[in-house]
């Protein structure tokens, strides 16, 4: 912190609504790195118009607890927003110089470029700062940095730097590309401030949709104007070799457009696919301007690597002849080499090049289901006449709804009731509620309960006269006591028969019970005495499916009967009649398919047009309920969407899942429809229909799928349910997400810098990492970081987990460390590589842990015990830290 005392915060808008529904926006500053947990109101701090604010730490102190012990996990920081004072500018120059000494640090200039662009710095102040540098060689080095990094500043800012350099006898040439100056002349003079806008603002202005006012622009050879025109036509670009120089000047979104437009030319036959050009889109001699743009627009935020990753992925696909995209280590290496090593944070933003799950068609959460059911029941008279059984049932209900009354007993006595006078002689201790007896315990009365008048079932159990007397009791509202002698078994029996009379009678003592979601008190009572004889399964009628989803293609067929005028007017009689016909077709089709599926699972064709009637078997009914999505009875009131069984998925989260589903091997059982599995949901219409070149998409809508198809390696396969991505796509998405998960752990906890791989470690150099910052207390310490070889999900970080006695780190997710098979594979790797097997590894053969059911705690390293919990269930527990697994 003393060496690099600067950090950025960014503006965050928090929206809320008042009592009248009016939106209110509150602004606050938050840390760019969310782990720093800096957050405070904007007030008068910084300039909110910039969106970011550079801060300088004045001092920092560890927080001490009540006992004066230092807590190294909490720090109190004192900082201010940077101003162009001599003191702050001197510190910023020192920060830039010290970081630039590390040749691996490609973002050493971020704080300097930010201040030069955003702050109004006087020439004299900067000259004064430079004069205070005692060493002429050091001053010359700083001036070189200003000349190098000042190229992206506005013309007026560069004039200031020109004056500063001239003061020390150094020449400064203002950088403003001739093609940019010429391109700006084709626009109205007052549309942008040419003197005070930085390089990227001017380039973005030229590439915007602003109309050109000079007709000669149509014939110009200006590269920027030609690039803009290229986006508007299907003609080839005159000279593809100049694209890399333009590529580095434009914004991230335009860079992506350049790649897509280039591939469109390849598709049209305007040019041949050139691997070397794609390589220059990833890295070229002008790419420092991409980093300058980052430093000015989004300092210390995630480095967005969508475009270079896309190009690198396409190259890998091309070089492997369509077999794979990128490996885990390849993508990790890509992230490491393209990030800001002092503030490692990258983002792929894969949703820019791959379709998301948003608006995929899934089952509606409000849908009631394809079926309903009813029980045919009969009261078991022998159970209802069994007095002892009735007593057990009634006491069970009383225990469920009320608490048993307690009475005091001596802990050291025979368990009999403790007289209150005697208890006064017992020892007492002071507790939370005052002085309490220290040798007294409490037992439950077997026949007394403390009741609450608000429980409606109370009247069912108690004799009429006793209940009336209870109602007059002053304690009836709270704390009233009932005893068994107040209970009437006959009352309860009559109540059971009364409940039966409320249902539809079928004759011969049988009655019909509709399905239910929750067990009410009445249902619980009947369940004690009924026998379920049969069950009726009723296919649901009038199920809807929105015409925009058109899963059966009926709307396409029906809408062809409409005139163009009717099709464009949803309120016309023709349109509404067509809609009604569509709904009826869908309802009939779903009903027909549902009946056929029920015949299949029930093994019967006996359907009376309303229901199937089968002998009751709990496992069969449970299977039917799950397969036919029963959620509510037909009689239950649903919302407006409870008849629609499909809905488009709407995602409002920051994390946007990508559409890469796999078609299920068997059709959706209830209505025999093919479908995809996507993140635990059945998807009946994914977002891949427009991802092939046959779908007539415009070039700017191209995704990775289109680019792969253009170079001859299509990665989509048409299945019955729609397009399904190649396994290589799913693997690529999974790997890219896992790389980010691992990359976020590569931040050194001592200084915050990126840790680099130890190249000398074994077969995979991406398992061990260390901090290369020589000023960091953690410098050179090796950190093991890898996904668990067994569960593949747990990320093992040697900073957070312990080792087993065989020195293998323990997975925090599945507790794996080592087993005999793993050691055998390790030995095999050495043999296949022609290397001698280390003696230590040979000694481990047969001494693995997990295959012998031996596990260790990742928190403390103690061996985990397998024992019983309070419910007599088997659990794994650490005897040292008492953690359960």
Secondary structure, 3 states (H helix, E strand, C coil): CCCCCEEEEEEEEEEEECCCCCEEEEEEEEECCHHHCCEEECCCCCCHHHCEEEEEEEEEEEEECCCCCEEEEEEEEEEEECCCCHHHHHHHHHHHHHHHCCCCCCCCCHHHHHHHHHCCCCHHHHHHHHHCCCCHHHHHHHHHHHHHHHHHCCHHHHHHHHHHHHHCCCCCCCCCCHHHHHHHCCCCCCCCCCCCCCHHHHHHHHCCCCCCCCHHHHHCCCHHHHHHHHCCCCCCCCCHHHHHHHHCCCCHHHHHHHHHHHHHHHHHCCCCCCHHHHHHHHCCCCCHHHHHHHHHHCCCCCEECHHHHHHHHHHHHHHCCCCCCCCHHHHHHHHHHHCCCCCCCEECCHHHCCCECCCCEEECCCCCCCEEEEEEEEECHHHHHCHHHHHHHHHHHHHHHCEEEEEEEECCCCCCECCHHHHCCCCEEEECCEEEECCEEEEEEEEEEEECCCCCCHHHHECHHHHHHHHCCCCCCCCEEEEHHHECHHHHHHHHHHHHHCCEEEECCEEEEECCCCCCHHHHHHHCCEEEEEEEEEECCCCECCCCCCCCCHHHHHHCCCCHHHHCCCCCHHHHHHHHHHHHHHHHHHHHHHHHHHHHHHCCCCCCCCCEEEECCHHHHHHHHHHCCCCCCCCCCCCCCCCECEEECCCCCCCCCECCCEECCCCECCCCECCEEECCEEEEECCCCCCCHHHCCCHHHCCHHHHHHHCCCCCEEEECCEEEECHHHHHHHHHHHHHHHHHCCCECCCCCCEEEECCCCCCCCCCEEEECCCCCCCECCCEEEEECCCCCCCEEECCCCCECCCCCECCCCCCCCCCHHHHHHHHHHHHHCCCCCCHHHHHHCCCCCHHHCCCECCCCCCEEEEEECCCCCEEEEECCCCCEC
